[in-house]
Amino acid sequence: MMRCVTGRLMLLDTASLYFRAYFGVPDSVKAPDGSPVNAVRGLLDFIDRLVKDHRPDQLVACMDADWRPAWRVELIPSYKAHRVAAERPAGPDVEEVPDTLSPQVPVIEAVLDALGIARVGVPEYEADDVIGTFTARADGPVDIVTGDRDLYQLVDDARGVRVLYPLKGVGTLQLTDEALLREKYGVDGRGYADLALLRGDPSDGLPGVPGVGEKTAAKLLAQFGDLAGILAAVDDPGAKLTPAQRRRLDEARPYLAVAPKVVRVADDVPLPDVPTALPHGPRDPRLLDELATRWGLGGSLQRLLTTLGA
């Protein structure tokens, strides 16, 4: 059983952030042996800035132990199918990742571990699900740092849950609360998952309901409350739906029956019992020194260590 998390909890959608670091930091940033370390150093700079600006009490780097879980694919076979580089009969499929990013991921993991920053991935679940479960179990406010809008569904003003969405690096973050969601999408956090599954998402291989885009989805949700209310309206001849909307929603019932489980993040992942407190010094100083020398982590690591020590 995961221990109770108190104080301000910051959850990193780690892959989302190191992808951004990889594309945002020049690949001329290299280790002494010439290997690119732009994603490693960029992520360390991101974490340094986040800790400086937001001062979390707890910090967890959430990982994709399975970026395309079989139980989601079984429900919607197109789920993330276009991002599969190679299929595996056992275990997760191989995701298409830039050639010079893949070797940096184990370095990122080793550095986080040596620093003492909690790193959590759970077999058969995505990082989103780990984030959803930590959020559900948190007693205090939660900051979710992600470049993935899917996690807007967790925004909850009453519980102090917000998404910090990087607009440019992490120096410019969109602080996403319910007011911003209502202004931009016409829904609150709870309604965002229904909006997402209705409109679909090509980047995740979610087909959505043909002819129902974001604005139409928002109007339907404003009118009928939630997905269940919309489907009840399809069965109600007196409900104010256009004939085309009624037909399209009716034809999409097989998709709409399974999409909620695929789109909504899990909140019941079996999390390991890990210490989540923000470290004030490295867990393994000797190993961290070796990693810093081997990979040329220089100023990025030193700045983070100074910030953690403060």
Number of C-alpha atoms within 10 A of each C-alpha: 8 12 13 12 19 16 14 21 26 30 27 25 24 23 19 16 22 23 17 21 22 22 13 14 17 14 15 11 18 17 17 13 9 11 16 21 28 25 28 28 26 24 26 25 20 21 20 21 18 19 17 14 11 11 16 19 16 20 25 25 23 23 24 22 18 19 19 22 20 17 13 19 14 12 15 19 13 15 23 20 18 13 16 14 11 10 12 8 6 6 13 18 19 15 18 12 12 10 8 15 19 13 13 20 16 12 16 19 17 15 23 19 17 19 23 21 23 19 19 20 21 18 14 18 23 23 25 26 23 29 29 22 18 24 24 16 15 18 16 15 20 28 22 26 26 24 23 14 13 16 25 25 25 26 24 19 15 8 14 14 26 25 26 23 21 18 11 11 19 24 12 11 17 16 14 21 20 22 14 14 18 15 10 9 17 20 25 22 22 16 22 27 25 25 28 23 24 30 21 21 15 13 11 15 16 23 18 20 21 14 14 18 15 17 13 15 24 24 15 22 22 14 15 16 15 20 20 13 13 21 16 13 19 21 11 12 10 8 14 14 16 10 9 10 18 20 12 16 21 15 13 16 13 10 18 20 10 15 23 16 14 19 21 21 23 17 16 13 19 13 15 12 11 13 17 22 19 20 18 15 18 20 15 13 13 11 16 20 16 11 16 18 13 12 21 20 23 12 13 19 22 15 15 21 18 12 17 18 11 9
